[in-house]
Amino acid sequence: MCVCPGPRRIAIPVRSSRLPLFSDAMPAPTQLLLPLIRNCEIGRIYNTACYCHHKHLCCLSPHLTHQHMRYAPQKKLATLCRPKENLSQLIHARNYVSTPQRFYLTPPQVNSILKANEYSFKVPEFDGKNVSSVLGFDSNQLPANAPIEDRRSAATCLQTRGMLLGVFDGHAGCACAQAVSERLFYYIAVSLLPHETLLEIENAVESGRALLPILQWHKHPNDYFSKEASKLYFNSLRTYWQELIDLNTGETTDVKEALINAFKRLDNDISLEAQVGDPNSFLNYLVLRVAFSGATACVAHVDGVDLHVANTGDSRAMLGVQEEDGTWSAVALSHDHNAQNESEIERLKVEHPKSEEKSVVKQDRLLGLLMPFRAFGDVKFKWSIDLQKRVIESGPDQLNDNEYTKFIPPNYHTPPYLTAEPEVIYHKLRPQDKFLILATDGLWETMHRQDVVRIVGEYLTGVHHQQPIAVGGYKVTLGQMHGLLTERRARVSSAYEDQNAATHLIRHAVGNNEFGTVDHDRLSKMLSLPEELARMYRDDITIIVVQFNSHVVGACQNEEF
């Protein structure tokens, strides 16, 4: 299938069949859109396009450079499509019927697409008093890939205090992101458990008694969990907690250490499961797909005023802070692990011989190929060449025929070159810290972090209806200003008003115009794009907005003094 992850990152093509395991997790508005696309006049705004004649070929937009791709395609490894001269030829090739009539999605149709994956959770109150520092959270996803390669997770830790929330951005397929999204929180929760609780859980397993529930998941119906692999995943998790029991030091668990250990152990288990294989052919192919694809992860653990963010890759965590004058400021709680981070480049150079100084990071990519410098899976950048060949030769035919799995990265001398170890940042919450945004890079590629925080802050406080309209130095006619005011009035109506902060942010990310307001025509056109075009103009977008309880945070601070 074509695995182009988006406008700024295009992967080496991977020919792999779409397993039913992952199709359930993907919303598919395509059937609704196809009749509309045939009549939609999009050639006026999109001058060029390319058409994938085979599902395994990589789509390239003529205005994209190698600097924007997730993987830099290799001539010997990928057959690239030649761009069409213009979109009219694409429409002709697809047998679309073009008419001079202009047709856009109506506001209800736009809302139906935007709200298909939205989810909200409000922390319950106890005896009329909310004792959690988290009021609740809103989350949403907007796919560009088919199936979507992003995943999300949220859960409350039942045997320890705190809440876990995370976004996961997959590449070279969705398999690794799917596995990490349903497994990582269990590894974190187990890492945080006291020794006595671990013993109680192990004794329950040995005696066949019911296990203590560890997590309470907060899931959208589309957030799929693999029943087929549950036994395999459980056995690996049990081995981990057995080792924690044996290594008991009697010391209090440190959250930062627990997060780092959980990330590294899960990635190690993903690698080990792929090496060992499974007698079940379906599971064997599944664990190999998970290991050979990859995923970044950005996870937050909130416990009272203690906020830890563990990040591996280039998704981001951004804190929304309301200043005394009512304005909003963005505080980054994660760092991108890519070529824009000088410390990451230095880390890689130190970890490998001086002879590889010029090849370990080339053209702003790991070994000239991979954009994130930290990720789960991606064993092509971790295993030795001999191990890779041995696993591929003994694996199923689908894996052996896969172009991505067969190639060896250039200048591959001293693996591993990639790690899943997270960078953990701690922040003590203050009353002015109003919310936290976790989002995959599909959002940050389209919007500046300050604009993201401002839009969410104004949405949560209801100020976005009263702010003066900013035109940013543009010359605006009276008619244009009338249109902007009319649009604002329309947004107040229930047809436009969002009940979910993540949905509101996605609406802006996709539909914002030069005035910083949502242009319905632009939003309609972007959401009407067929799969072949959508991946060239944006990436999958996944967002979680966590709202904090300022009263509880302030009370916790007062208790400490």
N, C-alpha and C positions, 0 to 999 in steps of 0.2 A: 504494500500500500504506500501511498505517498505520505511521508512523515514530515512535511514542511511545518515547523512549529509556529510560524508567524512571520510578520513582516521583517523582523530584525534577527531571526535565527532560523536557518534552514538546515535540516539535518541531512546526513548521508542517507540515501534511500534504503529502506529496509523492506524486503519482500516478506511479509508475514501475514498469515491469514488472520482475519478478525475473529477472535474467539467469542462465543456467546458470553463468556465470563465478564467481559468488559462492556459489551454493547448495552447491557441493562443500565449502566451508570451514565449513559449519555442521553441528554434530552435532544430530541430531533424535531426542531421546528421546520425542517426542510420541506416536509409534505405540505405544510401550510403555505410556505413561501413560493414554491415552484410556480403555481398559477400566477402569482403576482410578479415573479421575476420576469416571466415571458413578456409582460407588458410594461416593465419598468424601464424608463429611459435613463440608463446609467452611463451610456457612452459619452455623454457630454462632460462628465467629471472624471472619468477614468479613461485615459488616452490609450494605454497599452495594457496588454494582458498576455498570458500564455495559457495554453490548454494542455492538460495532461492526457495524452492518448492512452497511457498505461498507468494503472494505479500505483506501480512501484517507482515511477519516475519522479524526479524532484522538480517542483515548480519554481521558476525564478522570474521575478519581476525585473524589467530592464533598469529600473531606477534603484535597485538594491545592489550594494557593493558587498564584497566578501567581509568587510568589517562589520556588517550587520547580521551575519549568519551565525546560528548556534554551532553548526559544524561547517568548516570550509570544505566544500565538495572537492574531491580529487578526480582528475580527468579519467584516470584508469578505473575509478570505482563507481562513477555515477554517469548516467546519460542524462544530459540536461535538455529540457525542452527549449525550443527556439521561440522567443516572444512573437506573438502575432503583431501585425502592423498596427492594428487598432481593434477596439472592442467589437466593432461591427462584424469583423471576420470571425471573432470568437462566437458571437451570437449565431452567425450563419453556420459555423461548424457544429454548434450544438442544436441546430434546427429550432432555435428560438424564433418566434414570430415577432418581429419588431414593428411597432406602429408609432405614428407620430403623436399618439395620445400620451400625456404624462400621467403616470399613476404612482401614488405613494401609499405606504401603509398608513392606516388611520391610527389615531392615538390609542384606541383599544387594542389594535393589533400589535403596535409597538410595545404596549404594556404587557401583553400576553407573552411576548418573547423575552422581555427583560425580567419578568417576574417568574419565569418558569422554574428557576432554581433557587429562588430566595427562601431564606429560613431565618426565623427569629426565635430567640429564647430569652425569657425573663426569669431571673433568679427568684425563686419563691420566697415570700416573707414568712417569718416565724413570730407568732404572737404580736403581729402588727409592727414588728421591727426587723428591718433587713440587716442581717449580721454579716453579709458578704460585702467585700469591697467592690464586687462586680454587680452592677445593676442588671446586665444582660448583654446580649450581642446580636448583631445582624450579620448575615453572610449571604453571598450570592456568587454565581458564576455565569459568565457569558462565553460560550465556546467559539473558537475559530477553527480548530482542528476537528476532524470527524474520525474517531471519537475524540472528545476533549482529553487533553493530556494533563490538565491540572486536576488536583484533588484537594480536599479540605477535611478537617476533623475538629471536633470539639467534644470535650468530656469533662465531667466532674470526678475528681479523685475521691473515692468513698472511704478508703482505709487511711488516708492521710488528708490533710486540708489542702485546698487549692483547686484550681481549674486549669485545664490544658486546652490550648487552641493552636491550630497550625494550618499552614497552606503549603502545598507540595506541587512543584512544577516539574513535570516529566519531559524527557526528550528521548528521541529514537523510539517512540511509542509510549503508551500509558502504563505498561505493566509494572514498572518499578515504583512509580508514584502511587499506584493503587495499593501495592503491597505495603509500602511505607506508611500510607495514610491509615491503614487498619492495624498495623503492628507496633508502630513506634511508641504510642501512648502507653501500651501495656509494658513495654520495656522501661519507660520512664517511671511508671507507677510502681513497678516491682523494685526498681533501683531506690525508690524513696521509702519503701516499707521497712519498718523495724524488724529486727531479727526474730522476735517472738511471732509476729504476724506471718513471716515467711515460713517458719516452722509449722504454724497452724495450717497454712495452705498446703504444704507438702504432706502433712499427716492426713489431711482430708483426701488428697489424691490417692495416697497409698491405701486408705481404708475404704475408698469408694464413696465417701460422704460428699454432700454438696459443698462446693467451694464458696468461700467468701467472695461476694462481688467486689471487684477492684475498681471498675469504672462505670459511670452512668453516661452513656453516649447521648449526644444531642445531634441527631442525624436528620437530614432531608431524605425523603423516599428514594431519591436518585443516588444517594451516597451508598454505593454497593459494598457489601462485605462478602468475601469468598467463603462459601460453605465447603467447597471441594477441598480447599487447602487448610481448613481450620485445624485438623488433627496434626498436620505437619507443623503448622505455626505454633500450636500449643506445645508440642514436644520440644521444639527449640527454645521456647520461653521457659519451660520447666527446667531444662538443663541449665539455663542462665540463673534461675533463682536457687537451684541446688548449689551452684558454685558460690553464690552470694552467701548462702548458709554456711558453707565450708570455710569461707574467707572472713567470717564474722570477726570484727575487731572490737565490737562493743562500743564504738564511737557513734555519735549522732551523725546521721546522714547529711552531707552537705549537698544542697540543691544543685549548685553548679557542677560538682563532681558527678552527681547522679545523671544529669543531663548529658554530659560528655560521655560517660560510660554507656548510657543507653544508645546513643547515636552510633558509637563505634561498635558495640556488640551486635546491634541489628544488622549493620552493614557486613560484619564478619559472618553472621549467620546466613545472610543472603548469598554470600560467596560460597560458604561451605555447602549449603543445600544444593547449589548448582554443580559443585564438584562431585558430590556423592550421588546425585541423581535420585530417581524414584522408580520403582517397578511399574507404577501406573503411568502409562504413556502420556496421558493428559497432564498430570502433575509434573512429570519430568520436563515436558516442553514449557510448562508454566514457570517453573523455577529458573529455567535457562533464559526465558524471555525477561524475567525480572532482573536477572543478573547482568544481561547484556544491554538492557536499556538503562536509563539513569533518571535520577530525580534530585532536585534541590529541596530543602526543607527550611521553614522558618516557624519556630514553635515558641509560644509564650506560656509560662507557668505563673499564675497569679495566686498568691496566698497572703491575704491581708494587705499590708502595704508593701510586701516584697514581690517585685516583678522581675522575673528572669526571662530573657529572650535568648534562645539558642538558634543560631543561624548557620546553615551550610549551603553556600551558593549565592544566588543573586536575587532572591525574593527579599522583601524588606519589612521591617517593623518601624512604624512612625508614631510617636506620641503627640497627641494634640493638647497643647497647653494654652489655657486662657489667661491672658495677662490682666493686670489690674484695670487697664483702660478698656477691657472688653475685646481687644484684638486677639488673634490667634497666631501661635508660633508652632513650628514643627521641630521636634527633637528626635533625631535618628537614634534608634536603639539596635541597629544592626549595621554591618559593613558588607558591601558587595565583595564577593570573592571572585574577582576577575582581573583583567589587565588594567583596569582603571584604579586598582588598589595597589599602590607601590609596595606596601608591606607584604602582600601576597606574592608578588613577583620575587621579592627578596627571599621569602620563605622557601619558595621552590628552588631557587638557585642554591641556597645553602644545603638543601636536602639532597642535591645531586652533584656529581663531580664537576670540577671547573671546566672540563672539556665539553660539558653539555650546556655551558652558560648561555650560548647563543641559540640553542635549539630547544631548550625546555619550554620557553615561551617564545613563540614565533608568530608574527602577524597578529599579536594580541590574543593568541590562543594557546592553550596547553598543547604542546607538540605541534602547533600550527593547526589544530583541529577543534578542540573543545573550548567553548567560551567560559563556562564556570570552572573555577579551579578547585572546587570542593563539591562532592555529590555522592549520593548513594548509588550502588550498582556500578555501571560503566566498567565492568571487569576488563574490558579491552585496554584500560589504562592502569590496571592494578596487577593482573596476573602475568606470570612469566610467559614467554612465547611458547615454550614446551607445554605448559599447562593449558594454554588456550587451544593449541592444536589437538591435544589429547581429548579435551572435553568436546570440541566440535566434531572430531572424527567419530567419537563414540555416541554422539547425540543423535536426535531424530533428523530425518532428511530435511525437514523445514529449516532447521538451524544450519545444516551443512550447505544449503543452497542460498543462505542469506548473505548478500554482498557485504553488509556491515560487519558481520561476525568473522568473515574470512580474512579481511585485510589486517595487516599489522601496522600500527602507527609508525610514521617515519622517525628515525633517531630514537628508537625504542631500545635503550641499553640497560637502564637501572630502575626497573619498576619496583614499587608502585609510584606512579606519578600523581595519583589522585587520592584524596582522603575524604571520608565522611565526617571527620571530627569537627564539631561545631565550634564557633566562637560564641561565648556566652557573655552577655552584658547584663549587669544587675542595675536596677533602678528602684529607689525607694519612693513610693507614690506620695504625692502631696495633694492638697485640696484643689490646686489649680490644674492638676493633671486630669483632664476630663474624659479622654478616650484613647484607645490604641488601635491603630490600623495595621493589619497584617495583609499583605497583598503580593501576588506574583508579579514578575516584571512586566507583564502585559499592561498593568496600570501605570507603572512608573515610566514606561517608554512613551506614554501619551500625555502625562501631566507632571508638572513640577510638584515637589513634595509640599511646598507652602500652599499652593492652590488646592491640593488634596485636603490638607488639614482645614483650610479656611472653609471649603465647601461643606465638609462634614460638620464643622463647628457651627456654622450658620444654619445648617439643616437641623441639628439637634436643639438649637436654641430658638428656632423659628425666625431668625433675623433675616433670612434670605428673601423674605417678602417685603422687608422695609428698606433694604440697602439701596442707595442711589445707583442708577445704571451707569456703569463705567464704559466709555467708548474707546479708551486707550489711545487717544490722539487721532482717531479716525474722524474724517469729516462726515458727519451724519446729517442726512436730510431730515426735514420734518416728517416726511412719510416713513422713513426708516425708524425714527424715534417712536412714532405712533405704533409701528409694528412691534417694537421691543416692549413697549408698555402693554400692548394688547396680549402679547405672548405671556408676560408676567401675570396678568390677570387670569389668563386661561390656566396657568399652572396652579393657581390657588384652588381651582375646581378639582373635584374628586377624580376626574379623568386623567389629570396630570400628576396629582400629588402622590408621592411615594410614601409608603408606610415602613420602608426599610432603608436604612442609611447606606448599605452597600449597593442597593439598587439605584439609589439617588446618585451615588458616585459613579457607577457604571454609565448611567445616562449622560453624565457630563463628560466622561472619558471618551465616549463614542460620538456624542452629538454636539460638543462645544464648538462655537464659532469664534471669530476673531474678537468678539465683544465679551467673551467669557460666559455667554448664556447658551442654553441648549437650543439648537436650531432643529426644529422638528423635521424639516426636509432632509437635512444632512443625516440625522439619526435614522430616518426611514430608509434612505439609500444605503447606508452602511449595514443595516440589519437585513436588507434585501439581497445583499451580495450572495451569489452561490459559493459553494465551498472552494472552488478553484480560485476565486478572487479574494475571499475573506481572509485567507491565510497570508495574502501578500500585503494587506493593509493594516492588520493588527494581529495580536497574539491572543491566546486564551487569557481571560481575565478572571481571577479569583480573589475575593475580598472578604475579610472578616473585620467588623468594627465592634470593638469591645468598649462598652460604656462603664465608667467607674462611678461609684457612689461617693461623692465628695464628703458627705456627712460622716460616713463610716470611716473614711480615710482620715479625716480630721480628728475624729474621736480616738482612733488608734494612735495617732501622733501624740495626742494629749496624755494618753495613758502611759506613754513611754517616758514622759518628762516628770 
